[in-house]
Amino acid sequence: MKQVVYVASPESQQIHVYALNAEGEMDLLQVVEIAGQVQPMIASADGKYLYVGIRPHFSVVTFAIAADGQLEQKAITSIPSTPVHLCLDKTGRFLFVPSYHQGNLAVLPINDKGIPQSPIQIIEGLNKPHSSNIDWNNKQLIVPCLGEDHIRLFNLSEEGRLTEAGTEELTTAQNAGPRHMAFHPNGNVFYCLNELDATINVYRRMGDLYRLMQTVDIVPETFNSTRWASDIHITPDGRFLYASERSESFICAMAISEAGDYLQPVGYYPTQTQPRGFNLDNTGNYLISCGQKSDFASVSRIDKHTGALTELACYPVGKGAMWVTVVTK
């Protein structure tokens, strides 16, 4: 298995492409210069395409991923507003693009060549949507809206149309600021990271509804800075969850209960300065974190028994690095 790590750096308008080996070492394959501020990224499930959101000229750039992981630009698709996050449905037929600043969410169909087309739907009236997340069964899109302290639920049709679910609206604590999400592999539990109060809400699916099971801090009791959480990811085996905090630049590691609906902090680990984005490799052995204020990405080994992180090495990336995507070839 070959793994490739992509790090987006909007200030220098670059994507750094690194090969990641089984020992957690990275070798630079390519530096791609981008005509714009490259931010959110997502790869197709088959590892053939990388989709990248660009500012200030609102667009999604499609790259073909070569066998060795290097990128070749294929197309640029205009979108109606600033992209803050990208999500693909499970079939790879639709790309969802929320806009934090313009308060909407666009649905782009993807053609048989892997290229996103013009939006078939734009949902307006969302207050600072920060991500969109397709559920396990490809039936519902879950959209944390930071500005309204709600997690909005939209049913997805076969044709790619979204209709807001009328059965439920998930409300977080006041001024929590729901941001990013992770799904447990058991198909019953998801986790929502709240940016403004640096907590994680744990939700269990009960039929067609979700029940809040737990709210847990990602910061230690001694934390005195402004809470500023950013990203969240879960190991493929569902045993450990990680969340990043930017004010003090650390990763919080959490052990997950067998049922998935209870989190227990196990440690806080320094990482790159202002870690807006990080990700896990597809084996669950390594965590790759980049810093908006450090110009580096670091690779840390994940202890399979405890979830503890051990930093192995740091690698140069561009300015303002903020997004990490890992692809298996």
Secondary structure, 3 states (H helix, E strand, C coil): CCEEEEEEECCCCEEEEEEECCCCCEEEEEEEECCCEEEEEEECCCCCEEEEEEECCCEEEEEEECCCCCEEEEEEEECCCCCCCCEECCCCCEEEEEECCCCEEEEEEECCCCCECCCCEEECCCCCECCCEECCCCCEEEEEECCCCEEEEEEECCCCCEEECCCCCEECCCCCCEEEEEECCCCCEEEEEECCCCEEEEEEEECCEEEEEEEEECCCCCCCCCCCEEEEEECCCCCEEEEEECCCCEEEEEEECCCCCCEEEEEEEECCCCCCEEEECCCCCEEEEECCCCCEEEEEEECCCCCCEEEEEEEECCCCCCEEEEEEC
